[in-house]
Amino acid sequence: MTKICNFCGNKNFREKHVQYIYKYDNQLLVVNNVPCEECEYCGEQYFKTEVLKKIEEDFKTIYLSGKKALKEVTVPIEEFAEI
């Protein structure tokens, strides 16, 4: 079966490693070097279920079980109406 991009209909994909941002209840986890397939035409990214489940489990381990993340950063936040 040939893969087709759900966004643009293109049939050509490339394997990449990207940065993925997981967000739940205003808490974030940034994960680097996540494997995916990316549409060569529009850039839409597709992730395997087991990859996303692994990220979700790591998020829970960090936020619920106190696992220390490899690195932490401070992110400024603004309301659009205030800028």
Residue pairs with C-beta under 8 A, 6 or more apart in sequence:
2 11
3 11
3 13
3 37
4 10
4 11
5 11
5 13
5 39
5 41
5 42
5 44
6 44
7 39
7 42
7 44
8 39
8 41
8 42
8 44
10 39
10 40
10 41
10 42
12 39
12 40
12 41
13 37
13 38
13 39
13 40
13 46
14 37
14 38
14 40
15 35
15 36
15 37
15 38
16 35
16 36
16 37
16 38
16 45
17 33
17 34
17 35
17 36
18 33
18 34
18 36
18 38
18 45
19 30
19 31
19 32
19 33
19 34
20 30
20 31
20 34
20 36
20 47
20 55
21 28
21 29
21 30
21 31
22 28
22 29
22 30
22 31
22 55
22 56
22 59
23 29
24 59
27 59
27 63
28 75
29 55
29 58
29 59
29 62
29 63
29 69
30 73
31 55
31 58
34 47
34 51
34 55
35 47
35 48
35 51
36 45
36 46
36 47
36 51
37 45
37 46
38 44
38 45
38 46
39 45
39 46
58 67
61 67
62 68
62 69
